[in-house]
């Protein structure tokens, strides 16, 4: 299982590095959707009738997924603001 984790990490990194900057925002939206699935799963684990260690890991997963979602939205918003034209740029002298 450790081999699969390491291999998938390198493959994922290789795929992400080769993504065009124009596709970054849709890719970020997709990862936010995947993180939302992780949030639902971690809420179920955290609130379920599981041993204390499992619930703590669920809470850590919930925190990590929510951090990923919020930072993804902030980065996406910042990137979209880069493409907006300010009112002073739209006027021609």
N, C-alpha and C positions, 0 to 999 in steps of 0.2 A: 504494500500500500504506500510505503514511503517512496518507492521508485516511481509510482504513478503520480504522486503529488509533485515530486521534483520535475519529472518529465512534463507534466501539464503546466507547471510554472514557467519553464523555459519556452514551451510552445506558445503559451499565452503572451509572454513578454515579446517574443519574436513577432507575433501577429500584431500586437498593439503598436510596436515601434514602427512598423511599416504602414500604418494607417495614415492617409492623407490628412492634412489639417482641416480640409473642408468637411471631412467625415467625422471629425472629432465630436461635434455636438450630438449628432444622432447616436454615435457609439456611447457617449456618456448617458444619454437617455435610456439606452438599452441596459447599461449596467445599473442604472437606478431602478429599473423595473426588476432586474434580478435581485438586487438588494432588498426590494420590497417583499419579495418572496421569502428571503432570509429573515426579514423582520417578523413576518407572520409566523414562521416556524419557530423562531426564538421566543416569541410571546407565548406560543403554545407550550414550549418546553419550560419556560420560566414559571408560568402559572399552573402547570400541571402537578400531579401528585407523583413527583420524582424525588430521589434522594437529594439532599442539600447540595452536594457537589455538582450534580447535573443542573440544578436550578441556577447555581452561581455561573456555570459555563453558559447557560442560556442567557443570563443577564449580560454577560460579557459580549456574547454574540449580538444581542440586541443593541448594546451601546455601539459596537463596531459597525453594524449595518446602518444604524441611524446616522452615525458620523459620516459614513460613506455617502449616504443619500443627500444629506444637507450640504456637504462640501461639493458634491457633484452638481447640485442645483446652483450653488454660488459660482462655481467655475463656469458653468454653462451660461449663466446670466452675464458674467463678466466678458465672456467671449462674444456674446451677442451684442453687448454694448460697443464693442470695438467696431462693429460693422454699421452702427447707426451713424447717420450724418448729423452733425450739430447744426443748429439754425444759422450760425454765422458762416458755415462752409457752403451752405446752399445758395447764398446770395452772390451774384456776380457784380463786380464793380462797373 
